[in-house]
Amino acid sequence: MLGITKRGSRYLRKNLIQGARASLPTMSKSDTRLGAWRRGLLSRSHHNTVVVALAAKMARIVWALLRHERTYDPAAQAA
């Protein structure tokens, strides 16, 4: 899943991409599952592709958190 669709709010999509771009330097130094995913993807893909893929992943995380009325826990394991 390396993309983000053009459906929905352009403003929200733009903010997700800017947030992903801003978080990449910090995330590359972190030792989390998301940081490892990002480092692996960056070794295979272009920087801008990784930014959009991270924005799409962030959108799915935010949707799941809102849908299930939970707070973000970076240490949580996927079911």
PyMOL Python script that loads the backbone (N, CA, C, O; Angstrom):
from pymol import cmd

cmd.read_pdbstr("""\
ATOM      1  N   MET A   1       0.841  -1.176   0.000  1.00  0.00           N
ATOM      2  CA  MET A   1       0.000   0.000   0.000  1.00  0.00           C
ATOM      3  C   MET A   1       0.887   1.240   0.000  1.00  0.00           C
ATOM      4  O   MET A   1       1.184   1.807   1.052  1.00  0.00           O
ATOM      5  N   LEU A   2       1.298   1.644  -1.172  1.00  0.00           N
ATOM      6  CA  LEU A   2       2.205   2.778  -1.287  1.00  0.00           C
ATOM      7  C   LEU A   2       1.528   3.988  -1.901  1.00  0.00           C
ATOM      8  O   LEU A   2       2.036   4.545  -2.874  1.00  0.00           O
ATOM      9  N   GLY A   3       0.400   4.407  -1.362  1.00  0.00           N
ATOM     10  CA  GLY A   3      -0.224   5.568  -1.954  1.00  0.00           C
ATOM     11  C   GLY A   3      -1.308   6.147  -1.081  1.00  0.00           C
ATOM     12  O   GLY A   3      -1.707   5.582  -0.063  1.00  0.00           O
ATOM     13  N   ILE A   4      -1.762   7.290  -1.521  1.00  0.00           N
ATOM     14  CA  ILE A   4      -2.865   7.965  -0.863  1.00  0.00           C
ATOM     15  C   ILE A   4      -3.786   8.453  -1.976  1.00  0.00           C
ATOM     16  O   ILE A   4      -3.330   9.086  -2.929  1.00  0.00           O
ATOM     17  N   THR A   5      -5.070   8.161  -1.861  1.00  0.00           N
ATOM     18  CA  THR A   5      -5.977   8.494  -2.946  1.00  0.00           C
ATOM     19  C   THR A   5      -6.279   9.985  -2.955  1.00  0.00           C
ATOM     20  O   THR A   5      -6.029  10.688  -1.976  1.00  0.00           O
ATOM     21  N   LYS A   6      -6.816  10.452  -4.064  1.00  0.00           N
ATOM     22  CA  LYS A   6      -7.168  11.861  -4.186  1.00  0.00           C
ATOM     23  C   LYS A   6      -8.627  12.112  -3.845  1.00  0.00           C
ATOM     24  O   LYS A   6      -9.168  13.180  -4.132  1.00  0.00           O
ATOM     25  N   ARG A   7      -9.264  11.113  -3.227  1.00  0.00           N
ATOM     26  CA  ARG A   7     -10.627  11.312  -2.759  1.00  0.00           C
ATOM     27  C   ARG A   7     -10.582  12.029  -1.417  1.00  0.00           C
ATOM     28  O   ARG A   7      -9.587  11.942  -0.698  1.00  0.00           O
ATOM     29  N   GLY A   8     -11.642  12.727  -1.084  1.00  0.00           N
ATOM     30  CA  GLY A   8     -11.714  13.373   0.214  1.00  0.00           C
ATOM     31  C   GLY A   8     -11.132  14.772   0.207  1.00  0.00           C
ATOM     32  O   GLY A   8     -10.962  15.389  -0.845  1.00  0.00           O
ATOM     33  N   SER A   9     -10.835  15.255   1.383  1.00  0.00           N
ATOM     34  CA  SER A   9     -10.395  16.626   1.597  1.00  0.00           C
ATOM     35  C   SER A   9      -8.961  16.851   1.134  1.00  0.00           C
ATOM     36  O   SER A   9      -8.046  16.159   1.580  1.00  0.00           O
ATOM     37  N   ARG A  10      -8.764  17.809   0.248  1.00  0.00           N
ATOM     38  CA  ARG A  10      -7.410  18.154  -0.200  1.00  0.00           C
ATOM     39  C   ARG A  10      -6.611  18.747   0.948  1.00  0.00           C
ATOM     40  O   ARG A  10      -5.409  18.506   1.067  1.00  0.00           O
ATOM     41  N   TYR A  11      -7.285  19.529   1.798  1.00  0.00           N
ATOM     42  CA  TYR A  11      -6.629  20.163   2.933  1.00  0.00           C
ATOM     43  C   TYR A  11      -6.096  19.108   3.906  1.00  0.00           C
ATOM     44  O   TYR A  11      -4.956  19.202   4.360  1.00  0.00           O
ATOM     45  N   LEU A  12      -6.910  18.115   4.221  1.00  0.00           N
ATOM     46  CA  LEU A  12      -6.488  17.049   5.128  1.00  0.00           C
ATOM     47  C   LEU A  12      -5.343  16.243   4.524  1.00  0.00           C
ATOM     48  O   LEU A  12      -4.377  15.920   5.216  1.00  0.00           O
ATOM     49  N   ARG A  13      -5.447  15.918   3.246  1.00  0.00           N
ATOM     50  CA  ARG A  13      -4.392  15.155   2.565  1.00  0.00           C
ATOM     51  C   ARG A  13      -3.075  15.937   2.573  1.00  0.00           C
ATOM     52  O   ARG A  13      -2.010  15.365   2.805  1.00  0.00           O
ATOM     53  N   LYS A  14      -3.154  17.245   2.320  1.00  0.00           N
ATOM     54  CA  LYS A  14      -1.962  18.088   2.322  1.00  0.00           C
ATOM     55  C   LYS A  14      -1.329  18.128   3.713  1.00  0.00           C
ATOM     56  O   LYS A  14      -0.106  18.073   3.841  1.00  0.00           O
ATOM     57  N   ASN A  15      -2.154  18.222   4.748  1.00  0.00           N
ATOM     58  CA  ASN A  15      -1.624  18.243   6.113  1.00  0.00           C
ATOM     59  C   ASN A  15      -1.008  16.909   6.510  1.00  0.00           C
ATOM     60  O   ASN A  15       0.002  16.883   7.213  1.00  0.00           O
ATOM     61  N   LEU A  16      -1.598  15.804   6.073  1.00  0.00           N
ATOM     62  CA  LEU A  16      -1.020  14.495   6.359  1.00  0.00           C
ATOM     63  C   LEU A  16       0.352  14.349   5.702  1.00  0.00           C
ATOM     64  O   LEU A  16       1.280  13.813   6.308  1.00  0.00           O
ATOM     65  N   ILE A  17       0.476  14.819   4.478  1.00  0.00           N
ATOM     66  CA  ILE A  17       1.755  14.721   3.774  1.00  0.00           C
ATOM     67  C   ILE A  17       2.796  15.625   4.423  1.00  0.00           C
ATOM     68  O   ILE A  17       3.952  15.225   4.557  1.00  0.00           O
ATOM     69  N   GLN A  18       2.414  16.831   4.829  1.00  0.00           N
ATOM     70  CA  GLN A  18       3.358  17.715   5.502  1.00  0.00           C
ATOM     71  C   GLN A  18       3.782  17.147   6.856  1.00  0.00           C
ATOM     72  O   GLN A  18       4.943  17.265   7.248  1.00  0.00           O
ATOM     73  N   GLY A  19       2.839  16.530   7.568  1.00  0.00           N
ATOM     74  CA  GLY A  19       3.180  15.890   8.836  1.00  0.00           C
ATOM     75  C   GLY A  19       4.125  14.718   8.641  1.00  0.00           C
ATOM     76  O   GLY A  19       5.053  14.525   9.428  1.00  0.00           O
ATOM     77  N   ALA A  20       3.895  13.942   7.603  1.00  0.00           N
ATOM     78  CA  ALA A  20       4.781  12.814   7.303  1.00  0.00           C
ATOM     79  C   ALA A  20       6.169  13.310   6.936  1.00  0.00           C
ATOM     80  O   ALA A  20       7.168  12.736   7.369  1.00  0.00           O
ATOM     81  N   ARG A  21       6.240  14.369   6.146  1.00  0.00           N
ATOM     82  CA  ARG A  21       7.537  14.931   5.747  1.00  0.00           C
ATOM     83  C   ARG A  21       8.289  15.471   6.965  1.00  0.00           C
ATOM     84  O   ARG A  21       9.509  15.333   7.052  1.00  0.00           O
ATOM     85  N   ALA A  22       7.570  16.081   7.899  1.00  0.00           N
ATOM     86  CA  ALA A  22       8.210  16.645   9.090  1.00  0.00           C
ATOM     87  C   ALA A  22       8.676  15.552  10.053  1.00  0.00           C
ATOM     88  O   ALA A  22       9.654  15.743  10.775  1.00  0.00           O
ATOM     89  N   SER A  23       7.990  14.418  10.070  1.00  0.00           N
ATOM     90  CA  SER A  23       8.329  13.371  11.041  1.00  0.00           C
ATOM     91  C   SER A  23       9.417  12.423  10.550  1.00  0.00           C
ATOM     92  O   SER A  23       9.952  11.652  11.347  1.00  0.00           O
ATOM     93  N   LEU A  24       9.757  12.452   9.284  1.00  0.00           N
ATOM     94  CA  LEU A  24      10.740  11.503   8.752  1.00  0.00           C
ATOM     95  C   LEU A  24      12.121  11.593   9.404  1.00  0.00           C
ATOM     96  O   LEU A  24      12.682  10.544   9.719  1.00  0.00           O
ATOM     97  N   PRO A  25      12.707  12.772   9.627  1.00  0.00           N
ATOM     98  CA  PRO A  25      14.042  12.796  10.254  1.00  0.00           C
ATOM     99  C   PRO A  25      14.046  12.190  11.659  1.00  0.00           C
ATOM    100  O   PRO A  25      14.965  11.452  12.011  1.00  0.00           O
ATOM    101  N   THR A  26      13.043  12.493  12.446  1.00  0.00           N
ATOM    102  CA  THR A  26      12.963  11.940  13.797  1.00  0.00           C
ATOM    103  C   THR A  26      12.680  10.451  13.762  1.00  0.00           C
ATOM    104  O   THR A  26      13.253   9.682  14.534  1.00  0.00           O
ATOM    105  N   MET A  27      11.801  10.049  12.870  1.00  0.00           N
ATOM    106  CA  MET A  27      11.411   8.645  12.787  1.00  0.00           C
ATOM    107  C   MET A  27      12.567   7.765  12.330  1.00  0.00           C
ATOM    108  O   MET A  27      12.647   6.599  12.716  1.00  0.00           O
ATOM    109  N   SER A  28      13.462   8.311  11.512  1.00  0.00           N
ATOM    110  CA  SER A  28      14.573   7.498  11.031  1.00  0.00           C
ATOM    111  C   SER A  28      15.531   7.128  12.165  1.00  0.00           C
ATOM    112  O   SER A  28      16.259   6.141  12.066  1.00  0.00           O
ATOM    113  N   LYS A  29      15.531   7.910  13.232  1.00  0.00           N
ATOM    114  CA  LYS A  29      16.401   7.638  14.369  1.00  0.00           C
ATOM    115  C   LYS A  29      15.719   6.780  15.426  1.00  0.00           C
ATOM    116  O   LYS A  29      16.388   6.235  16.304  1.00  0.00           O
ATOM    117  N   SER A  30      14.401   6.652  15.354  1.00  0.00           N
ATOM    118  CA  SER A  30      13.679   5.910  16.387  1.00  0.00           C
ATOM    119  C   SER A  30      13.770   4.402  16.143  1.00  0.00           C
ATOM    120  O   SER A  30      13.907   3.946  15.008  1.00  0.00           O
ATOM    121  N   ASP A  31      13.693   3.658  17.218  1.00  0.00           N
ATOM    122  CA  ASP A  31      13.776   2.210  17.136  1.00  0.00           C
ATOM    123  C   ASP A  31      12.389   1.609  17.387  1.00  0.00           C
ATOM    124  O   ASP A  31      12.192   0.831  18.320  1.00  0.00           O
ATOM    125  N   THR A  32      11.442   1.986  16.536  1.00  0.00           N
ATOM    126  CA  THR A  32      10.073   1.487  16.643  1.00  0.00           C
ATOM    127  C   THR A  32       9.745   0.679  15.397  1.00  0.00           C
ATOM    128  O   THR A  32      10.511   0.669  14.434  1.00  0.00           O
ATOM    129  N   ARG A  33       8.605   0.005  15.420  1.00  0.00           N
ATOM    130  CA  ARG A  33       8.185  -0.758  14.241  1.00  0.00           C
ATOM    131  C   ARG A  33       7.959   0.168  13.058  1.00  0.00           C
ATOM    132  O   ARG A  33       8.301  -0.173  11.926  1.00  0.00           O
ATOM    133  N   LEU A  34       7.384   1.337  13.312  1.00  0.00           N
ATOM    134  CA  LEU A  34       7.137   2.290  12.232  1.00  0.00           C
ATOM    135  C   LEU A  34       8.449   2.848  11.684  1.00  0.00           C
ATOM    136  O   LEU A  34       8.568   3.070  10.480  1.00  0.00           O
ATOM    137  N   GLY A  35       9.424   3.074  12.545  1.00  0.00           N
ATOM    138  CA  GLY A  35      10.736   3.533  12.097  1.00  0.00           C
ATOM    139  C   GLY A  35      11.447   2.486  11.258  1.00  0.00           C
ATOM    140  O   GLY A  35      12.080   2.812  10.254  1.00  0.00           O
ATOM    141  N   ALA A  36      11.343   1.233  11.668  1.00  0.00           N
ATOM    142  CA  ALA A  36      11.965   0.142  10.892  1.00  0.00           C
ATOM    143  C   ALA A  36      11.279  -0.009   9.538  1.00  0.00           C
ATOM    144  O   ALA A  36      11.946  -0.247   8.530  1.00  0.00           O
ATOM    145  N   TRP A  37       9.964   0.127   9.506  1.00  0.00           N
ATOM    146  CA  TRP A  37       9.216   0.048   8.253  1.00  0.00           C
ATOM    147  C   TRP A  37       9.670   1.156   7.315  1.00  0.00           C
ATOM    148  O   TRP A  37       9.880   0.923   6.124  1.00  0.00           O
ATOM    149  N   ARG A  38       9.820   2.358   7.853  1.00  0.00           N
ATOM    150  CA  ARG A  38      10.213   3.502   7.051  1.00  0.00           C
ATOM    151  C   ARG A  38      11.633   3.354   6.515  1.00  0.00           C
ATOM    152  O   ARG A  38      11.886   3.682   5.356  1.00  0.00           O
ATOM    153  N   ARG A  39      12.564   2.868   7.334  1.00  0.00           N
ATOM    154  CA  ARG A  39      13.939   2.670   6.867  1.00  0.00           C
ATOM    155  C   ARG A  39      14.002   1.614   5.762  1.00  0.00           C
ATOM    156  O   ARG A  39      14.736   1.774   4.787  1.00  0.00           O
ATOM    157  N   GLY A  40      13.240   0.550   5.916  1.00  0.00           N
ATOM    158  CA  GLY A  40      13.210  -0.477   4.880  1.00  0.00           C
ATOM    159  C   GLY A  40      12.624   0.032   3.583  1.00  0.00           C
ATOM    160  O   GLY A  40      13.111  -0.290   2.499  1.00  0.00           O
ATOM    161  N   LEU A  41      11.577   0.828   3.698  1.00  0.00           N
ATOM    162  CA  LEU A  41      10.937   1.380   2.500  1.00  0.00           C
ATOM    163  C   LEU A  41      11.844   2.395   1.816  1.00  0.00           C
ATOM    164  O   LEU A  41      11.898   2.454   0.587  1.00  0.00           O
ATOM    165  N   LEU A  42      12.555   3.191   2.606  1.00  0.00           N
ATOM    166  CA  LEU A  42      13.448   4.193   2.031  1.00  0.00           C
ATOM    167  C   LEU A  42      14.609   3.548   1.281  1.00  0.00           C
ATOM    168  O   LEU A  42      15.129   4.126   0.326  1.00  0.00           O
ATOM    169  N   SER A  43      15.011   2.366   1.703  1.00  0.00           N
ATOM    170  CA  SER A  43      16.096   1.691   0.994  1.00  0.00           C
ATOM    171  C   SER A  43      15.647   1.172  -0.369  1.00  0.00           C
ATOM    172  O   SER A  43      16.476   0.902  -1.238  1.00  0.00           O
ATOM    173  N   ARG A  44      14.319   1.030  -0.560  1.00  0.00           N
ATOM    174  CA  ARG A  44      13.792   0.508  -1.821  1.00  0.00           C
ATOM    175  C   ARG A  44      13.135   1.563  -2.707  1.00  0.00           C
ATOM    176  O   ARG A  44      12.978   1.348  -3.908  1.00  0.00           O
ATOM    177  N   SER A  45      12.747   2.709  -2.125  1.00  0.00           N
ATOM    178  CA  SER A  45      11.938   3.676  -2.868  1.00  0.00           C
ATOM    179  C   SER A  45      12.501   5.082  -2.749  1.00  0.00           C
ATOM    180  O   SER A  45      13.388   5.353  -1.939  1.00  0.00           O
ATOM    181  N   HIS A  46      11.967   5.963  -3.572  1.00  0.00           N
ATOM    182  CA  HIS A  46      12.338   7.368  -3.563  1.00  0.00           C
ATOM    183  C   HIS A  46      11.781   8.043  -2.318  1.00  0.00           C
ATOM    184  O   HIS A  46      10.769   7.609  -1.768  1.00  0.00           O
ATOM    185  N   HIS A  47      12.446   9.109  -1.877  1.00  0.00           N
ATOM    186  CA  HIS A  47      12.071   9.827  -0.659  1.00  0.00           C
ATOM    187  C   HIS A  47      10.614  10.310  -0.697  1.00  0.00           C
ATOM    188  O   HIS A  47       9.883  10.151   0.281  1.00  0.00           O
ATOM    189  N   ASN A  48      10.195  10.894  -1.811  1.00  0.00           N
ATOM    190  CA  ASN A  48       8.826  11.416  -1.906  1.00  0.00           C
ATOM    191  C   ASN A  48       7.787  10.294  -1.873  1.00  0.00           C
ATOM    192  O   ASN A  48       6.693  10.487  -1.343  1.00  0.00           O
ATOM    193  N   THR A  49       8.105   9.152  -2.418  1.00  0.00           N
ATOM    194  CA  THR A  49       7.212   8.004  -2.368  1.00  0.00           C
ATOM    195  C   THR A  49       7.049   7.534  -0.926  1.00  0.00           C
ATOM    196  O   THR A  49       5.953   7.156  -0.510  1.00  0.00           O
ATOM    197  N   VAL A  50       8.132   7.559  -0.173  1.00  0.00           N
ATOM    198  CA  VAL A  50       8.084   7.164   1.232  1.00  0.00           C
ATOM    199  C   VAL A  50       7.229   8.150   2.027  1.00  0.00           C
ATOM    200  O   VAL A  50       6.485   7.742   2.920  1.00  0.00           O
ATOM    201  N   VAL A  51       7.329   9.439   1.712  1.00  0.00           N
ATOM    202  CA  VAL A  51       6.520  10.448   2.398  1.00  0.00           C
ATOM    203  C   VAL A  51       5.040  10.183   2.180  1.00  0.00           C
ATOM    204  O   VAL A  51       4.259  10.228   3.130  1.00  0.00           O
ATOM    205  N   VAL A  52       4.645   9.911   0.957  1.00  0.00           N
ATOM    206  CA  VAL A  52       3.236   9.671   0.658  1.00  0.00           C
ATOM    207  C   VAL A  52       2.765   8.353   1.280  1.00  0.00           C
ATOM    208  O   VAL A  52       1.637   8.262   1.764  1.00  0.00           O
ATOM    209  N   ALA A  53       3.615   7.349   1.268  1.00  0.00           N
ATOM    210  CA  ALA A  53       3.256   6.073   1.897  1.00  0.00           C
ATOM    211  C   ALA A  53       3.080   6.244   3.400  1.00  0.00           C
ATOM    212  O   ALA A  53       2.169   5.659   3.986  1.00  0.00           O
ATOM    213  N   LEU A  54       3.938   7.036   4.028  1.00  0.00           N
ATOM    214  CA  LEU A  54       3.801   7.298   5.459  1.00  0.00           C
ATOM    215  C   LEU A  54       2.534   8.091   5.752  1.00  0.00           C
ATOM    216  O   LEU A  54       1.860   7.834   6.749  1.00  0.00           O
ATOM    217  N   ALA A  55       2.202   9.053   4.889  1.00  0.00           N
ATOM    218  CA  ALA A  55       0.963   9.813   5.066  1.00  0.00           C
ATOM    219  C   ALA A  55      -0.252   8.901   4.962  1.00  0.00           C
ATOM    220  O   ALA A  55      -1.205   9.051   5.727  1.00  0.00           O
ATOM    221  N   ALA A  56      -0.228   7.965   4.031  1.00  0.00           N
ATOM    222  CA  ALA A  56      -1.341   7.025   3.896  1.00  0.00           C
ATOM    223  C   ALA A  56      -1.439   6.130   5.119  1.00  0.00           C
ATOM    224  O   ALA A  56      -2.538   5.837   5.590  1.00  0.00           O
ATOM    225  N   LYS A  57      -0.294   5.692   5.637  1.00  0.00           N
ATOM    226  CA  LYS A  57      -0.297   4.855   6.843  1.00  0.00           C
ATOM    227  C   LYS A  57      -0.816   5.645   8.037  1.00  0.00           C
ATOM    228  O   LYS A  57      -1.574   5.117   8.852  1.00  0.00           O
ATOM    229  N   MET A  58      -0.410   6.909   8.143  1.00  0.00           N
ATOM    230  CA  MET A  58      -0.904   7.755   9.231  1.00  0.00           C
ATOM    231  C   MET A  58      -2.414   7.959   9.132  1.00  0.00           C
ATOM    232  O   MET A  58      -3.106   7.982  10.150  1.00  0.00           O
ATOM    233  N   ALA A  59      -2.924   8.106   7.912  1.00  0.00           N
ATOM    234  CA  ALA A  59      -4.369   8.266   7.730  1.00  0.00           C
ATOM    235  C   ALA A  59      -5.111   7.018   8.188  1.00  0.00           C
ATOM    236  O   ALA A  59      -6.157   7.123   8.828  1.00  0.00           O
ATOM    237  N   ARG A  60      -4.585   5.840   7.869  1.00  0.00           N
ATOM    238  CA  ARG A  60      -5.230   4.597   8.316  1.00  0.00           C
ATOM    239  C   ARG A  60      -5.165   4.446   9.822  1.00  0.00           C
ATOM    240  O   ARG A  60      -6.119   3.961  10.433  1.00  0.00           O
ATOM    241  N   ILE A  61      -4.047   4.855  10.444  1.00  0.00           N
ATOM    242  CA  ILE A  61      -3.927   4.786  11.901  1.00  0.00           C
ATOM    243  C   ILE A  61      -4.927   5.729  12.556  1.00  0.00           C
ATOM    244  O   ILE A  61      -5.619   5.349  13.500  1.00  0.00           O
ATOM    245  N   VAL A  62      -5.001   6.957  12.055  1.00  0.00           N
ATOM    246  CA  VAL A  62      -5.937   7.947  12.618  1.00  0.00           C
ATOM    247  C   VAL A  62      -7.371   7.466  12.467  1.00  0.00           C
ATOM    248  O   VAL A  62      -8.164   7.583  13.401  1.00  0.00           O
ATOM    249  N   TRP A  63      -7.714   6.926  11.302  1.00  0.00           N
ATOM    250  CA  TRP A  63      -9.079   6.426  11.096  1.00  0.00           C
ATOM    251  C   TRP A  63      -9.400   5.319  12.091  1.00  0.00           C
ATOM    252  O   TRP A  63     -10.479   5.317  12.684  1.00  0.00           O
ATOM    253  N   ALA A  64      -8.475   4.374  12.282  1.00  0.00           N
ATOM    254  CA  ALA A  64      -8.715   3.263  13.208  1.00  0.00           C
ATOM    255  C   ALA A  64      -8.856   3.759  14.642  1.00  0.00           C
ATOM    256  O   ALA A  64      -9.692   3.257  15.393  1.00  0.00           O
ATOM    257  N   LEU A  65      -8.046   4.739  15.024  1.00  0.00           N
ATOM    258  CA  LEU A  65      -8.153   5.281  16.375  1.00  0.00           C
ATOM    259  C   LEU A  65      -9.495   5.971  16.593  1.00  0.00           C
ATOM    260  O   LEU A  65     -10.125   5.799  17.637  1.00  0.00           O
ATOM    261  N   LEU A  66      -9.925   6.743  15.620  1.00  0.00           N
ATOM    262  CA  LEU A  66     -11.220   7.419  15.743  1.00  0.00           C
ATOM    263  C   LEU A  66     -12.371   6.425  15.707  1.00  0.00           C
ATOM    264  O   LEU A  66     -13.341   6.570  16.451  1.00  0.00           O
ATOM    265  N   ARG A  67     -12.271   5.434  14.862  1.00  0.00           N
ATOM    266  CA  ARG A  67     -13.331   4.438  14.713  1.00  0.00           C
ATOM    267  C   ARG A  67     -13.543   3.632  15.985  1.00  0.00           C
ATOM    268  O   ARG A  67     -14.681   3.346  16.358  1.00  0.00           O
ATOM    269  N   HIS A  68     -12.451   3.262  16.654  1.00  0.00           N
ATOM    270  CA  HIS A  68     -12.532   2.424  17.846  1.00  0.00           C
ATOM    271  C   HIS A  68     -12.428   3.222  19.144  1.00  0.00           C
ATOM    272  O   HIS A  68     -12.372   2.647  20.232  1.00  0.00           O
ATOM    273  N   GLU A  69     -12.402   4.562  19.022  1.00  0.00           N
ATOM    274  CA  GLU A  69     -12.360   5.475  20.174  1.00  0.00           C
ATOM    275  C   GLU A  69     -11.229   5.123  21.131  1.00  0.00           C
ATOM    276  O   GLU A  69     -11.451   4.912  22.324  1.00  0.00           O
ATOM    277  N   ARG A  70     -10.013   5.064  20.594  1.00  0.00           N
ATOM    278  CA  ARG A  70      -8.832   4.759  21.384  1.00  0.00           C
ATOM    279  C   ARG A  70      -7.821   5.881  21.260  1.00  0.00           C
ATOM    280  O   ARG A  70      -7.966   6.768  20.418  1.00  0.00           O
ATOM    281  N   THR A  71      -6.794   5.842  22.102  1.00  0.00           N
ATOM    282  CA  THR A  71      -5.687   6.782  21.999  1.00  0.00           C
ATOM    283  C   THR A  71      -4.498   6.059  21.379  1.00  0.00           C
ATOM    284  O   THR A  71      -4.419   4.831  21.409  1.00  0.00           O
ATOM    285  N   TYR A  72      -3.585   6.827  20.823  1.00  0.00           N
ATOM    286  CA  TYR A  72      -2.436   6.247  20.141  1.00  0.00           C
ATOM    287  C   TYR A  72      -1.437   5.698  21.142  1.00  0.00           C
ATOM    288  O   TYR A  72      -1.050   6.392  22.082  1.00  0.00           O
ATOM    289  N   ASP A  73      -1.019   4.466  20.946  1.00  0.00           N
ATOM    290  CA  ASP A  73       0.015   3.828  21.744  1.00  0.00           C
ATOM    291  C   ASP A  73       1.036   3.245  20.776  1.00  0.00           C
ATOM    292  O   ASP A  73       0.759   2.228  20.140  1.00  0.00           O
ATOM    293  N   PRO A  74       2.230   3.872  20.644  1.00  0.00           N
ATOM    294  CA  PRO A  74       3.185   3.376  19.656  1.00  0.00           C
ATOM    295  C   PRO A  74       3.702   1.973  19.956  1.00  0.00           C
ATOM    296  O   PRO A  74       4.226   1.314  19.058  1.00  0.00           O
ATOM    297  N   ALA A  75       3.573   1.506  21.175  1.00  0.00           N
ATOM    298  CA  ALA A  75       4.071   0.176  21.530  1.00  0.00           C
ATOM    299  C   ALA A  75       3.025  -0.913  21.312  1.00  0.00           C
ATOM    300  O   ALA A  75       3.320  -2.093  21.503  1.00  0.00           O
ATOM    301  N   ALA A  76       1.818  -0.540  20.917  1.00  0.00           N
ATOM    302  CA  ALA A  76       0.751  -1.529  20.730  1.00  0.00           C
ATOM    303  C   ALA A  76       1.066  -2.462  19.568  1.00  0.00           C
ATOM    304  O   ALA A  76       1.612  -2.028  18.554  1.00  0.00           O
ATOM    305  N   GLN A  77       0.730  -3.720  19.707  1.00  0.00           N
ATOM    306  CA  GLN A  77       0.948  -4.712  18.663  1.00  0.00           C
ATOM    307  C   GLN A  77      -0.302  -4.824  17.798  1.00  0.00           C
ATOM    308  O   GLN A  77      -1.421  -4.719  18.299  1.00  0.00           O
ATOM    309  N   ALA A  78      -0.111  -5.033  16.517  1.00  0.00           N
ATOM    310  CA  ALA A  78      -1.231  -5.230  15.608  1.00  0.00           C
ATOM    311  C   ALA A  78      -1.857  -6.586  15.868  1.00  0.00           C
ATOM    312  O   ALA A  78      -1.167  -7.570  16.134  1.00  0.00           O
ATOM    313  N   ALA A  79      -3.193  -6.618  15.786  1.00  0.00           N
ATOM    314  CA  ALA A  79      -3.914  -7.872  16.042  1.00  0.00           C
ATOM    315  C   ALA A  79      -3.890  -8.784  14.845  1.00  0.00           C
ATOM    316  O   ALA A  79      -4.449  -9.880  14.891  1.00  0.00           O
TER     317      ALA A  79
END
""", "prot")
cmd.dss("prot")
cmd.show_as("cartoon", "prot")
cmd.util.cbc("prot")
cmd.orient("prot")
